[in-house]
């Protein structure tokens, strides 16, 4: 049984589209995974600062928004959270 030329070209184009679609989506998924990992580390750091700060009467809000802020912005995010705590 012989394959029609149109079917062969269609399969080839579909494979190329699938390849580039997977390649295009792999970077955002990787970036999302990196953000989640950094946010988890930030969550642990906020918790550690909150536990250590409780000895001195210093508390930070341990929530998803603060962890995502620190995970996304890094050290400037930590400074932002501290500024919000002291100025608001």
C-alpha positions as CSV (number, residue, x, y, z in Angstrom):
1,X,0.0,0.0,0.0
2,X,1.5,3.3,-1.1
3,X,1.2,6.5,0.9
4,X,-0.3,9.5,-0.9
5,X,2.1,12.4,-1.2
6,X,-0.4,14.8,0.4
7,X,-0.7,12.5,3.5
8,X,3.1,12.3,3.8
9,X,3.5,16.0,3.6
10,X,0.6,16.5,6.1
11,X,2.3,14.1,8.5
12,X,5.6,15.9,8.1
13,X,4.1,19.4,8.7
14,X,2.2,18.1,11.7
15,X,5.4,16.7,13.2
16,X,7.2,20.0,12.6
17,X,4.4,22.0,14.2
18,X,4.3,19.6,17.2
19,X,8.1,19.9,17.6
20,X,8.1,23.7,17.6
21,X,5.0,23.8,19.9
22,X,6.7,21.6,22.5
23,X,9.9,23.7,22.2
24,X,8.0,27.0,22.6
25,X,6.1,25.7,25.6
26,X,9.1,24.2,27.4
27,X,10.7,27.5,28.3
28,X,7.6,29.0,30.1
29,X,7.1,25.7,32.0
30,X,10.7,25.8,33.0
31,X,10.4,29.4,34.1
32,X,7.3,28.6,36.1
33,X,9.1,25.7,37.8
34,X,12.0,28.0,38.7
35,X,9.6,30.6,40.1
36,X,7.9,27.9,42.2
37,X,11.2,26.6,43.5
38,X,12.4,30.1,44.4
39,X,9.1,30.9,46.1
40,X,9.4,27.7,48.2
41,X,12.9,28.7,49.3
42,X,11.5,32.3,50.1
43,X,8.7,30.7,52.1
44,X,11.2,28.8,54.1
45,X,13.4,31.9,54.6
46,X,10.4,34.0,55.7
47,X,9.5,31.2,58.2
48,X,13.0,31.1,59.5
49,X,13.1,34.9,59.9
50,X,9.7,34.8,61.6
51,X,10.8,32.1,64.1
52,X,14.2,33.8,64.8
53,X,12.5,37.2,64.9
54,X,9.9,36.1,67.5
55,X,12.7,36.2,70.0
56,X,13.0,39.9,69.4
57,X,9.4,40.7,68.8
58,X,9.8,40.9,65.0
59,X,7.2,39.1,62.8
60,X,6.7,38.9,59.0
61,X,3.6,37.8,57.3
62,X,4.0,34.3,56.1
63,X,1.7,34.0,53.1
64,X,1.7,33.1,49.4
65,X,1.9,36.7,48.3
66,X,5.0,37.5,50.3
67,X,6.7,34.2,49.2
68,X,5.8,34.9,45.5
69,X,7.1,38.5,45.8
70,X,10.4,37.3,47.2
71,X,10.6,34.4,44.7
72,X,10.0,36.7,41.8
73,X,12.1,39.7,42.8
74,X,14.7,38.1,45.1
75,X,16.5,40.4,47.5
76,X,14.7,43.5,46.3
77,X,11.5,41.6,47.0
78,X,12.6,41.0,50.6
79,X,13.4,44.7,50.9
80,X,10.0,45.5,49.5
81,X,8.3,43.3,52.1
82,X,10.3,44.9,54.9
83,X,9.4,48.4,53.6
84,X,5.7,47.5,53.5
85,X,5.9,46.2,57.0
86,X,7.6,49.3,58.4
87,X,5.9,52.0,56.4
88,X,2.3,50.7,56.2
